[in-house]
Amino acid sequence: MSGLKFKKGTAARIIFLSAVLLLVVLASSCIQGLYPVGWSGGAVSGDTLYVGSQEGKLVAINLTNESRRWSTELTAPRTGFNFGCIGPGGGAPSGVAIYGTPALSGDLVYLAGYNGKIYAFTADSLEVRWLYPREGYLEPVVSAPVVSQGKVFIGVGDGKIYALDAATGDKLWEFATGDNVWSTPVIEGDTLFVGSFDHNLYALDINNGTEKWRFQTEGAITASPLVREGNVYIGSFDRNLYALDINSGAEKWRFAAENWFWAQAIAVDGTVYAGNQDSKVYALDAASGTKQAEFNLDSPAASVPVQVGNNVVFASREGILYRINTEGNTMTRLADIGTEVLGPLTANEGIIYIHTQDLTLHRVNAETGAVMMSVSLESEE
């Protein structure tokens, strides 16, 4: 459709209907035989990468010898609109979907499931240290946990932000937005920044959940904010990327693209690089929002990019990785892994890791583009 031209009103309707369709499919647990699949990214500590698998398990991969360990499977009630679902061919889902990337702190790994549970696992044994809530379930969780100052913060499908004690899982406070929260919070100092489907970006005091300010856009926010040098950058389903003052939430500038901003942007040396569902990456001056360059990926940019040296690496939805040199704003095609990419990229020691929907962790050399042997996340049972 990229080669077709529409009148302004028609294009707007197509964008709106596409957004609605995507949200219906992802937010519902079962639409015409579909069920939640998850797109967890990887988190690295030392020589171990942790990722949530399609089987509904936390997987620990030793990056030096490729040995793997699996947690027990996350469980969910078998009834209810959001949790119980029959997959294609009449079979049940292989496990609870895990969308958020694990968070690491001390000897614990924090993870949330689409079953409405938040978990703390011991990093060495992958045994559950605590879970929240201990009884029952919250609404589905798409957001990833973040850890700061002894607290775990996460957004949930009930529209709330929860703050839990990182050691015990006890609830410290909660803050209610007006709709689902898929955005992963970002912490800067004593302030938490998070977006909501209610169109607002919130700044909250991490100590007690008090609202400091909010900024209203004209569309849902699923992306995580980017905080850099006194600014908060956030993309919205209203097609705009905004730069806001970190202290007041006052708008400094906005940039309009042709479609919605789904994933978090990345900033390097005064330039913000933001992927868009219009299949482009925009390079914008961080201070003014002036467009410095744009790059065509030929399919939507849904995953969170990574920085490797002087390059930022984006993945298109169809599975092609592109490398943008930040010194000259030039783009080259890095690799094609041959399968759809939805989750965030992970980089460690020159290797890019991509978790895809087929229980596979792909590896690409960030310098040469060589596609290395992938690692299976399937349990050895």
Secondary structure, DSSP 8 states (H G I E B T S, - for coil): -TT----HHHHHHHHHHHHHHHHHHHHSS-STT--------EEEETTEEEEE-TTS-EEEEETTT--EEE-------S-STTT----GGG---SS----S--EEETTEEEEE-TTS-EEEEETTT--EEEEESSSS--S---S--EEETTEEEEE-TTSEEEEEETTT--EEEEEE-SS---S--EEETTEEEEE-TTSEEEEEETTT--EEEEEE-SS---S--EEETTEEEEE-TTSEEEEEETTT--EEEEEE-SS---S--EEETTEEEEE-TTSEEEEEETTT--EEEEEE-SS---S--EEETTEEEEE-TTSEEEEEETTTTEEEEEEE-SS---S--EEETTEEEEEETTTEEEEEETTT--EEEEEE-----
